[in-house]
Amino acid sequence: QIIKGNERVVRPRLADAQFFFESDKKVTLSSRLDKLGTVLFQKQLGTMKDKSERISRLSARIAGSLNADEQHARLAGELCKTDLVTDMVSEFPETQGVMGRHYALNDGLDAEVADAIEQHYWPRFAGDNLPTSDVSRSVALADKLDSLVGIFGIGQTPKGDRDPFALRRAALGLIRIIVESNLNLDLYELIDAAIGEFGDRLSNNDVRENVFNFIIGRFRPWYQEQGISVDVIQAVLARAPSRPADFNLRIHAVDAFKQHDAAESLSAANKRVGNILSKSEGDLTGKIDHTLLVAAEEKTLAAQISETEKSAEPEIAAGNYEGALTRMASLKSPIDDFFENVMVNDEDPAVRQNRLNLLYQLRGMFLRVADISLLQ
């Protein structure tokens, strides 16, 4: 009886779905663009057609950065919202994207375009699948950026539990796509490109920094879920790298470095250097006058810093931050000797300034990777 009862409920719904599917297939997705102009995205930001036009242009731009097919990205971006005005999706909203893919294939569009139409919503929830091609990734990123920049651009930021445009999910999805797909994309460049698509619709002059900080802020809970400690995250956040894939490399490098024998001592030394420099007066350049190096320990430290900078530079340039930090760890002994035997605040102002510049150079070298003074 239960089975028959369920069948009586399900059969008419399946019949409706079949009818909608056959009916929808008679109208191409591109023919639905005008109707998309009757669906509001947000009053100040226009219709879903306006949004899809912005997504289309931004998708092509991102695809170009990834050496993906720009025309496919442009077309997928233009059509990615058109299934919202089909009978099937109107009746069964949870099929959005999925039906868009089927209708795109029915229209004879390339499979890469069809996949991007479905996958531009991905990831839809924590742990969900990510887009599988660079064209799909381009459209997914463009859609999320458009929502973030648009809503922040009119001053409607998420507050408390209120997040009607799911911007937190969009920001985390954007991070996951870039990091887990290892895309060499710069957040500021992406945000600037998205801002440019809105013309004069945006009223928030701080939208660039607001969106950047909001996205960067999503890193902390994401890494904490992966078991990365807060101090490691803060050490990298202090540098605010604008490329998420690079941010990820730094996180794992600092996390590994924290287990190094010299980590605790070097963290304390960096903290001490930071405190000394914060109290110093005058401009610091990091340029050392070797004729003013008096003590043996400061001569040794200056030589070691110079040597370490040279060996660490190629590692940093290659994104091997763990290798760079390992090389910097060799400075533990000369730093300890320096603080044990050298008075930074020498009576001679020239010697004092030179020693401050030495510490400034040392601090700057570590900051090329992260602020390890924040490690606990």
C-alpha positions in Angstrom: 0.0 0.0 0.0 2.8 2.4 0.9 4.5 1.7 -2.5 1.3 2.2 -4.4 0.6 5.4 -2.5 4.1 6.8 -3.3 3.7 5.8 -6.9 0.4 7.7 -7.1 2.3 10.8 -5.9 5.4 10.4 -8.0 3.9 9.3 -11.3 2.2 12.7 -12.0 5.3 14.6 -11.1 7.4 12.5 -13.4 4.9 13.0 -16.1 5.1 16.8 -15.5 8.8 16.6 -15.7 8.7 14.7 -19.0 6.3 17.2 -20.4 8.4 20.2 -19.3 11.6 18.6 -20.7 10.1 17.9 -24.1 8.5 21.4 -24.2 11.7 23.2 -23.1 13.8 21.4 -25.8 11.8 23.2 -28.5 13.3 26.6 -27.4 17.1 27.1 -27.6 18.9 28.6 -24.6 20.1 31.6 -26.6 16.5 32.3 -27.5 15.7 32.7 -23.8 18.1 35.6 -23.1 15.5 38.3 -23.6 13.2 36.5 -21.1 16.1 36.5 -18.6 15.9 40.2 -18.8 12.6 40.0 -16.9 14.2 38.2 -13.9 15.7 40.5 -11.3 19.1 39.8 -9.8 19.2 42.8 -7.6 17.5 46.2 -8.0 20.7 48.3 -8.2 22.6 45.7 -10.1 20.1 44.8 -12.8 18.5 41.7 -14.2 19.9 38.2 -14.5 20.5 39.0 -18.2 22.7 41.9 -17.1 24.5 39.6 -14.7 25.0 36.9 -17.4 26.5 39.5 -19.8 29.0 40.6 -17.1 29.8 36.9 -16.3 30.3 36.3 -20.1 32.9 39.0 -20.5 34.6 38.2 -17.2 34.7 34.5 -18.0 36.4 35.1 -21.3 39.0 37.3 -19.5 39.7 34.6 -16.9 39.9 31.9 -19.5 42.5 33.9 -21.4 44.6 34.1 -18.2 44.4 30.3 -18.0 45.0 29.7 -21.7 41.6 28.1 -22.0 39.1 28.5 -24.8 37.8 32.1 -24.5 34.9 31.7 -26.9 33.6 28.7 -25.0 33.9 30.6 -21.7 32.2 33.6 -23.2 29.3 31.5 -24.5 28.9 29.4 -21.4 28.9 32.6 -19.3 26.2 34.2 -21.5 24.0 31.1 -21.3 24.7 29.9 -17.7 21.5 31.4 -16.2 19.1 30.8 -19.1 17.7 27.6 -17.7 16.2 29.7 -14.9 13.4 30.7 -17.3 12.7 27.1 -18.5 9.5 25.4 -17.3 11.5 22.5 -15.8 13.7 24.7 -13.5 10.7 26.9 -12.7 8.9 23.9 -11.4 12.0 22.0 -10.0 14.5 24.7 -8.9 17.0 22.2 -7.7 17.6 21.1 -11.3 19.2 24.5 -12.2 22.5 24.0 -14.0 21.8 20.3 -14.6 19.0 21.1 -17.0 21.1 23.9 -18.5 23.7 21.3 -19.5 21.1 19.0 -21.0 19.5 21.8 -23.0 22.9 23.0 -24.2 23.7 19.6 -25.6 20.3 19.4 -27.1 21.0 22.7 -28.9 24.2 21.2 -30.3 26.6 23.2 -28.2 30.1 21.9 -27.4 30.3 19.6 -24.4 32.8 21.9 -22.7 30.2 24.7 -22.9 27.4 22.5 -21.6 29.6 21.2 -18.7 30.5 24.8 -17.8 26.8 25.8 -17.6 26.2 23.0 -15.1 29.4 23.4 -13.1 29.5 27.2 -12.7 27.4 26.6 -9.6 30.0 24.3 -8.1 31.0 23.9 -5.3 27.4 24.2 -4.0 28.3 23.2 -0.4 31.2 22.2 1.8 33.1 19.2 0.3 31.2 19.4 -3.0 32.9 18.7 -6.4 34.8 21.4 -8.1 34.6 22.4 -11.8 36.5 20.0 -14.0 37.9 22.2 -16.8 39.5 25.6 -17.0 36.5 26.8 -19.0 34.1 25.7 -16.2 36.4 27.2 -13.6 36.5 30.5 -15.4 32.7 30.7 -15.5 32.3 29.6 -11.9 34.9 32.2 -10.7 33.2 34.9 -12.8 29.8 34.2 -11.3 31.1 34.2 -7.8 33.1 37.4 -8.3 30.2 39.2 -9.9 28.0 38.4 -6.8 30.8 39.4 -4.3 31.8 42.6 -6.1 28.2 43.6 -6.9 26.7 43.2 -3.4 29.7 44.6 -1.6 29.7 47.4 -4.2 26.3 48.6 -3.1 27.2 48.3 0.6 25.1 45.2 1.4 27.7 43.1 3.3 26.8 39.9 5.1 26.0 40.6 8.8 25.7 37.9 11.4 23.6 35.0 10.1 22.2 37.2 7.3 23.8 36.4 4.0 21.0 36.4 1.4 23.3 36.2 -1.6 25.4 33.4 0.0 28.6 35.5 -0.3 30.5 33.4 2.3 29.9 30.3 0.3 30.9 32.2 -2.9 34.1 33.4 -1.4 35.0 29.9 0.0 34.1 28.3 -3.4 36.4 30.8 -5.2 39.3 30.0 -2.8 38.8 26.2 -3.2 38.6 26.4 -7.0 41.8 28.5 -7.2 43.8 26.6 -4.6 42.8 23.1 -5.3 43.1 23.6 -9.0 46.4 25.4 -8.5 45.5 28.3 -10.7 48.0 31.2 -10.9 45.4 33.9 -10.5 45.7 37.2 -8.5 42.7 38.2 -6.4 43.2 41.9 -6.9 43.3 41.5 -10.7 40.1 39.4 -10.6 38.4 41.9 -8.4 39.4 44.8 -10.5 38.2 43.1 -13.7 34.8 42.4 -12.0 34.5 46.0 -10.8 35.1 47.2 -14.3 32.0 45.3 -15.6 29.6 47.3 -13.4 30.2 50.7 -14.9 28.6 53.3 -12.5 26.3 50.9 -10.7 28.6 50.6 -7.6 28.5 53.2 -4.8 31.1 51.7 -2.4 34.5 53.3 -3.0 36.1 50.7 -0.8 34.7 47.7 -2.7 38.2 46.5 -3.8 39.6 46.2 -0.3 36.3 45.1 1.2 36.0 42.1 -1.2 39.7 41.2 -0.9 39.6 41.2 2.9 36.4 39.2 2.9 37.8 36.5 0.6 41.1 36.4 2.5 39.1 36.1 5.8 37.6 32.8 4.5 41.1 31.3 4.6 41.2 31.1 8.4 38.2 28.8 9.0 39.0 26.7 5.9 42.6 26.0 7.1 41.4 25.5 10.7 39.1 22.7 9.4 42.2 21.1 7.9 44.0 21.2 11.2 46.3 24.2 10.6 46.9 26.1 13.8 45.7 29.7 14.0 49.2 31.2 14.6 50.4 29.7 11.3 47.4 31.2 9.5 48.0 34.5 11.1 51.7 34.5 10.2 50.7 34.2 6.5 47.7 36.5 6.7 50.1 39.2 8.0 51.6 39.2 4.5 48.2 39.1 2.8 49.5 37.4 -0.4 47.0 38.2 -3.2 47.4 34.9 -5.1 45.5 32.1 -3.2 47.6 29.3 -4.7 50.7 31.1 -3.4 49.0 31.7 0.0 48.5 28.0 0.2 52.2 27.2 -0.5 53.2 29.6 2.3 50.7 28.1 4.8 52.1 24.6 4.3 55.7 25.9 4.4 55.2 27.7 7.7 53.3 24.8 9.1 56.2 22.5 8.3 58.8 25.1 9.6 57.0 25.3 12.9 58.2 21.7 13.6 61.9 22.8 12.9 64.3 22.8 15.9 65.1 26.5 15.3 61.5 27.6 14.9 60.8 28.7 18.4 64.1 30.6 18.8 63.7 32.3 15.4 60.1 33.3 16.2 61.2 34.9 19.5 64.2 36.6 17.7 61.8 38.0 15.0 59.5 39.3 17.8 62.4 41.0 19.5 63.6 42.5 16.3 60.1 43.8 15.5 59.9 45.4 18.9 63.3 47.1 18.6 62.5 48.4 15.1 59.1 49.7 16.2 60.8 51.9 18.7 63.5 53.2 16.4 63.6 56.7 15.0 64.6 57.8 11.5 64.3 56.0 8.2 65.6 52.5 7.9 66.8 51.3 4.5 68.2 47.9 5.2 71.5 49.0 3.6 74.5 48.1 5.6 77.7 50.2 5.8 80.3 47.5 6.4 82.9 50.0 7.6 80.6 50.7 10.6 80.4 47.0 11.7 82.5 46.9 14.8 81.7 43.7 16.8 82.7 40.3 15.4 79.2 39.0 16.0 77.6 41.7 13.9 80.1 41.2 11.1 79.3 37.5 11.1 75.5 38.1 11.1 75.8 40.6 8.3 77.8 38.1 6.2 75.4 35.3 7.0 72.3 37.4 6.1 73.8 38.3 2.8 74.7 34.7 2.0 71.3 33.4 3.1 69.4 36.0 1.1 71.3 34.8 -2.0 70.5 31.2 -1.4 66.9 31.8 -0.4 66.0 34.1 -3.3 65.7 31.3 -6.0 63.7 29.2 -3.5 61.2 32.1 -2.9 61.0 32.9 -6.7 60.1 29.2 -7.3 57.5 29.2 -4.5 59.5 26.8 -2.4 58.9 28.6 0.8 59.7 25.6 3.0 63.2 25.5 1.4 63.7 29.2 1.9 62.7 29.0 5.6 65.0 26.0 6.1 67.9 28.1 4.7 66.9 31.0 7.0 66.9 28.6 10.0 70.7 28.5 9.6 70.8 32.0 11.0 69.7 30.9 14.5 73.2 30.8 16.0 74.5 34.1 14.5 71.3 35.8 15.6 71.6 34.4 19.2 75.3 35.4 19.3 74.4 38.9 18.1 71.8 39.6 20.8 74.0 38.1 23.5 77.1 40.2 22.7 76.1 43.3 20.8 74.3 46.4 22.2 72.0 47.7 19.4 71.5 51.1 20.9 75.2 52.1 20.7 76.2 55.6 21.9 77.5 56.3 18.4 74.4 57.3 16.3 76.0 56.0 13.1 76.8 52.6 14.6 73.3 52.4 16.2 71.6 53.2 12.9 73.7 50.7 11.0 72.8 48.0 13.5 69.1 48.9 13.1 69.5 48.6 9.4 71.0 45.2 9.9 68.0 44.1 11.9 65.7 45.7 9.3 67.3 43.6 6.6 67.0 40.5 8.7 63.3 41.1 9.4 62.6 41.9 5.8 64.1 38.6 4.7 61.8 36.5 6.9 58.8 38.6 5.9 59.4 37.6 2.3 57.7 34.4 3.4 55.6 35.2 6.5 55.7 37.0 9.8 57.1 34.1 11.9 57.2 36.4 15.0 53.5 35.4 15.3 54.2 31.7 15.8 53.5 30.4 19.2 
